[in-house]
Amino acid sequence: MVTPTTTPSIPAQPWLKKVQWDEHGLVPVIAQEAATGDILMFAWMNREALAKTVELGEAVYWSRSRKKLWHKGEESGHVQKVLEIRLDCDEDVVLLKVEQAGGIACHTGRHSCFFQKFGNGDWHDADPVLKDPNTIYTKPKKTVQKKDL
């Protein structure tokens, strides 16, 4: 997998150089709910995603599966308002302290992506589904009106 390490749309920003990007131009990111301290999710960012996050004040990640930027909540409405950005001591992990819109961070409709707990030799769902994912990710069909034709 090759991820561009530089993007023409990003001006040279010295603060981005401090981050220790991996060989694919990515850095791991942890999203933590500021109010509770709950770890909501883990994702990746490239330089453009981190710069966009700073610019918008909302979390923007790099989707490795889709190979494109992913503005968290773009389809679900569960946007992450970024209150604080931290870099670890090795400068190779980013921590976002966020305010999670709707209280749901996981695509399964749960508060956190870390809802499975190990016990008795297996993984078990420890947290409830707050909202059916089928109702979260449905896009209303656009109706075509004559003026649109």
Phi, psi and omega in degrees: 000129177243126177244132181299132180272341175230147180233130182304332183284351181258118175292156179299118180237113185305326182295333178289334181289338181290332180290135178271092181286146178283183183296346177259005180079025183242158173225138177288146183228134175251130175257122182240133177290120185298318186290324187249339186083359179297136172279119185269317184194168175236140179207189179235152172228146165256183183301317182296319180297317180293318178297318178295322178300315178296316182296315185272335186075016177226149184293129173232126184244172172257120177274113179291325181288321180269347181056048178201166176295147181226106176280108184306127180092003182299329178255323186272338187086357181272065182291149175251109176282122184273120180263333182201145176236129179234154177238134183289174185298329178273356180062030181234013174217133178256138174245124174255126171263119191233162168252116187270114178297134176075357179070009182238121178253334187267143178294350177275359180089014180258164180298317184231152175287344181265063184262352181265132183239137180274132177191147180053037174081011181204172178267139181226144175292121183256344182236144184283157170284123180273332180209135180301121181302333178294336177269343180280317190256030175261129178260129178295141179284135179285130176268134181272125177253159185303324181293339178281344184276000000 
